[in-house]
Each structure stands twice: as structure tokens, then as C-alpha cells.
Amino acid sequence: MRPFKLLVLLCGLLTLAACGSTPSNPTAAAPAAVTPTSTPTLAPALATQAARLTLTVGQTRQLNVTVDGRAPAPGELTWTTNNASVATVTQTGLVTAKGVGSAAVRVALTSYPAAFFDFAVTVTAATASPTPGTSNSSFAQRVLDLSNQARAQGRTCGSTRFAPAAPLTYNAQLAQAAQAHATDMATKNYFSHTSLDGRTVAQRITATGYAWRAIGENIAVGQTTPEQVVAGWLQSEGHCRNIMNPAYQELGVGYAQGGSYGTTWVQDFGAR
């Protein structure tokens, strides 16, 4: 029997998306993604090197494996864990962190178990996500501060030059909409300006009682700090235009942990 090769792709996405809405000039940008990293191709005899994965309790991570450079057929792979109290895994490779500790998640060819790859999973205790509007909202405050630093300097977004703009002020209703959407995306493991129940940005913000005349939204997943996420937004034309738009006067920020991306960020902009 010829040896099979396993190529492991670790999910490491840093994804951004922006949309905006004003009476005359909506702003939109397509999602952008960073290509996941990959390990070298391994023969079965050498496939004992472990990819290391660190999660917090409640997080999930999708692991993707190709067989001889192609997507595996249904039932071709078998996924197992040696410690289900720490991490479980489905037969599609979705890992869920259950408790603090260490576990090994193995993927093997169903017809040739000697061809396998191990993932070393470390699970740590979950930490509370900052909640905008409270004394612990350091992430939200930092995103607001960094956005206002950019507005104060002026900037070119794509082909449009923006002069320095007045600082955005924190708004509790926009923060409510942003946090709810961030939590919803992280909990239900999706990434979109449209909620899974069909609600749009405008509908989510209107539901908070915010009587807007102009609104916009930036979303992102995978960044671990406010500095990373704001820098990424500023490097993308659609996100940058939302941050620099002088029509916007207020901002709400949402941040959540969980899902296959690890972190989810939302900026909701508005003017009344």
C-alpha cells in the first residue's frame, strides 16, 4: 500500500468586514482574510509531531486536514481525543474546549490508522470579556481612543483624503447593538453584518431606540488586541472610511470571545 500524506491547515484567520449607511452614500467593503498557515507535508511514520493549540473554556476551533493534497471524503478520517473532559472533537474536526487541562486530538485515516496527526490542546480558564459601558470596558475604551487618534490626524482611505475630524463620543445604545452582535457572532460561530435571524445593522441599532440619521458598522474576527483590530481596519478602505467619516459623531464597541475565530469585534457608528 502506498503511503498517504497528511497536510494540516491550522485555522488562523484574521478577518475584517465593514458596512455603513447614510442617507446618500452607504459605505461597504468586502471581507478580507489572511491565508491560514500550514505545516509541511508529513509521511505517516513522521506524523507524531504535535501542532499546539491553546483555547479557553467554551471556545471552539475548526481543524482542517487534507489527504494527499485534496479534501477528505466523508468517513475517510477518524477524529479522537484522549481527554474528553478537556476537549471534545466531532468527526468533522471541530474541537470544543470543555475544561482546564491538556488533551491530544488525533486525526487518522479510517482505513489506515497508522497515518495520523496529533494536535496538543491546552485549555485555560475563560476570562470575562470586557463589556462596553462598565468600569471594565478597557478594550472598548481603547478602540474608541485609537479611532479618535486616527480621526485627529486625518488620513487617506483608498483614493479619498479625509481631513481631521471631531472625536467620536461613546454611546450606550450603539454599544448595546455592537456588543449584542459581537456576542451573537461568537456564540453562533458566523461572521456577517446580517444576523442569522435576518436582522440588518439598521434594524439592530434601531431596536435599541437610537434615532439615527447616519449609521455604519465595522466587524472583525481573530485579532487579540484593540491595537491589532484598529490597525487592520485603518488599512482597509471601507473600514477606514467609516472611522474617518466626519458625519459620524458617536461610537459603540462590542467584543466577544469564542467561536472558531477566537475573538469577534464590532464598531457601530452613528449620528442623530
C-alpha positions in Angstrom: 0.0 0.0 0.0 1.4 3.4 -0.9 1.9 5.9 2.0 -0.7 8.6 2.4 0.3 12.1 3.2 -1.4 14.4 5.6 -1.3 18.2 5.3 -2.7 20.1 8.3 -4.1 23.6 8.0 -4.4 25.4 11.3 -7.2 27.9 11.4 -5.6 31.3 12.0 -8.0 33.7 10.3 -7.8 37.5 10.8 -10.9 38.7 9.0 -12.5 42.1 8.7 -15.7 43.5 7.2 -17.2 46.9 7.1 -20.5 48.4 6.1 -22.0 51.8 6.5 -25.3 53.6 5.9 -26.0 57.2 5.4 -29.0 58.8 3.6 -26.9 59.4 0.4 -23.7 57.4 0.5 -23.5 54.0 2.1 -20.1 52.5 2.8 -19.3 48.9 2.2 -16.2 46.7 2.0 -15.8 43.0 1.1 -14.4 40.8 3.8 -10.7 40.2 3.7 -8.9 37.2 5.1 -5.3 36.2 5.8 -4.4 32.8 4.3 -4.1 30.1 7.1 -0.7 28.8 7.8 0.2 25.2 7.2 2.7 22.6 8.3 5.0 20.7 5.9 3.6 17.5 4.3 4.2 14.6 6.6 4.5 10.8 5.9 2.6 8.5 8.4 5.8 7.4 10.2 6.7 11.0 11.0 3.2 12.2 11.8 3.8 12.3 15.6 4.8 16.0 15.7 2.0 17.8 17.5 0.5 21.1 16.4 -0.1 23.1 19.6 -3.4 24.7 20.2 -4.4 26.9 23.2 -8.1 27.6 23.9 -10.1 28.9 26.8 -13.0 27.0 28.2 -16.0 27.3 25.9 -14.0 28.1 22.8 -14.2 26.0 19.6 -11.7 25.6 16.8 -12.2 24.0 13.4 -9.2 21.8 12.3 -8.9 21.1 8.6 -6.9 18.3 7.1 -6.2 17.3 3.5 -5.2 13.9 2.3 -2.6 13.8 -0.5 -3.5 17.5 -1.2 -7.2 17.1 -1.5 -10.2 17.4 0.8 -11.0 14.2 2.6 -14.0 12.2 1.6 -16.8 11.7 4.1 -15.8 9.0 6.6 -12.2 8.9 5.3 -10.9 10.4 8.6 -11.4 9.5 12.2 -11.1 12.1 14.9 -10.5 11.2 18.5 -9.5 12.8 21.8 -7.7 11.3 24.7 -9.4 13.5 27.3 -13.0 14.4 26.6 -13.2 16.3 29.9 -10.7 18.8 28.5 -11.5 18.9 24.8 -14.0 17.1 22.6 -13.9 16.7 18.8 -16.5 15.9 16.2 -15.9 13.8 13.1 -15.7 16.9 11.1 -12.7 18.2 13.2 -14.5 20.8 15.3 -12.7 21.0 18.7 -14.6 22.3 21.8 -12.7 23.2 25.0 -14.6 21.7 27.9 -12.3 22.1 31.0 -8.9 23.3 32.1 -6.1 20.9 31.3 -4.4 19.2 28.4 -5.6 16.8 25.7 -4.4 15.3 22.5 -6.7 15.4 19.5 -5.8 12.8 16.8 -6.9 12.6 13.2 -6.2 9.4 11.4 -7.1 7.7 8.1 -10.0 5.4 8.9 -8.7 2.7 6.6 -5.0 3.2 7.7 -4.8 4.3 11.4 -1.0 4.3 11.2 -1.3 7.5 9.2 -2.3 10.1 11.8 -1.6 13.6 13.1 -1.8 14.7 16.7 -2.9 18.2 18.0 -1.7 19.1 21.5 -4.6 21.1 23.1 -4.1 23.2 26.1 -7.3 24.7 27.7 -7.2 27.6 30.2 -9.9 29.2 32.3 -12.1 31.6 30.4 -11.7 35.2 31.3 -14.6 37.6 31.4 -14.9 39.7 28.2 -14.9 43.4 28.6 -18.4 44.9 28.5 -18.7 48.3 27.0 -20.2 50.9 29.4 -18.8 49.4 32.6 -15.6 50.1 34.5 -14.0 47.0 33.0 -14.5 48.2 29.4 -10.8 48.7 28.7 -10.9 47.1 25.3 -13.9 49.2 24.2 -12.3 52.4 25.5 -9.0 51.6 23.8 -10.8 51.0 20.4 -12.5 54.4 20.9 -9.3 56.1 21.8 -7.4 54.6 18.8 -10.2 55.5 16.4 -10.1 59.1 17.7 -6.4 59.3 17.3 -6.8 58.4 13.7 -9.5 61.0 13.2 -7.4 63.7 14.8 -4.6 63.2 12.3 -6.5 62.9 9.0 -5.9 60.1 6.6 -6.3 58.8 3.1 -8.6 55.9 2.8 -8.2 54.3 -0.6 -8.5 57.2 -3.0 -10.3 59.5 -0.6 -8.5 62.0 1.6 -10.1 62.7 4.9 -9.3 65.9 6.8 -9.0 65.7 10.6 -12.4 65.0 12.1 -14.0 65.7 15.5 -13.6 62.9 18.0 -16.3 60.3 18.4 -18.1 60.0 21.7 -19.2 56.8 23.4 -22.9 56.0 23.1 -24.6 53.3 25.2 -27.2 52.4 22.7 -24.7 51.9 19.9 -22.6 49.9 22.4 -25.6 47.7 23.2 -26.1 46.9 19.5 -22.4 46.3 18.9 -22.0 44.1 21.9 -25.1 42.0 21.1 -23.9 41.4 17.6 -20.4 40.5 18.6 -21.7 38.0 21.2 -24.2 36.6 18.7 -21.5 36.0 16.1 -19.1 34.4 18.6 -21.8 32.2 20.1 -23.3 31.0 16.8 -19.9 30.9 15.0 -20.6 33.1 12.0 -19.2 36.4 10.5 -21.6 38.8 8.8 -23.2 42.2 9.0 -26.6 40.3 8.8 -27.6 38.3 11.8 -28.6 34.7 11.3 -32.2 35.7 12.0 -32.0 38.2 9.1 -31.7 41.4 11.0 -29.6 44.2 9.4 -27.3 46.7 11.0 -30.0 49.3 10.8 -32.6 47.0 12.4 -30.3 46.1 15.3 -29.4 49.7 16.0 -33.0 50.9 15.7 -34.1 48.3 18.1 -32.0 49.9 20.9 -34.0 53.2 20.5 -31.2 55.1 18.8 -32.9 57.6 16.5 -30.2 57.7 13.8 -29.7 59.8 10.7 -26.5 58.1 9.7 -25.0 54.7 10.8 -22.1 52.4 9.9 -20.6 49.2 11.1 -17.1 47.6 11.1 -16.7 44.0 12.1 -13.6 41.8 12.5 -12.5 38.4 13.9 -9.3 36.9 15.0 -7.4 39.9 16.4 -6.3 39.7 20.0 -5.8 43.4 20.9 -7.5 46.7 20.2 -4.3 47.9 18.5 -4.4 45.0 16.1 -8.0 45.4 15.1 -8.0 49.2 14.7 -4.7 48.9 12.6 -6.4 46.3 10.4 -9.5 48.5 9.9 -7.4 51.5 9.0 -5.5 49.6 6.4 -8.8 48.6 4.6 -10.5 51.3 2.6 -14.1 50.6 3.7 -13.3 50.3 7.4 -11.0 53.3 7.2 -13.8 55.4 5.6 -16.2 54.5 8.4 -13.6 55.5 11.1 -12.8 58.8 9.4 -16.3 59.8 8.2 -17.0 63.2 9.7 -20.7 62.5 9.5 -20.4 60.1 12.4 -20.4 61.5 15.9 -20.9 58.6 18.2 -19.5 55.1 18.6 -20.3 51.8 20.3 -17.8 48.9 20.6 -18.5 45.2 21.0 -16.0 42.5 21.9 -16.6 38.8 22.5 -14.5 35.6 22.8 -15.4 32.2 21.4 -16.3 30.5 18.2 -13.8 29.2 15.6 -12.2 32.6 15.2 -11.4 33.1 18.8 -12.3 36.8 19.1 -15.0 39.0 17.5 -15.1 42.8 17.3 -17.8 45.3 16.3 -17.8 49.0 15.8 -21.2 50.7 15.4 -21.1 54.3 14.3 -23.9 56.8 14.4 -25.2 60.3 14.2 -28.5 61.8 15.3 
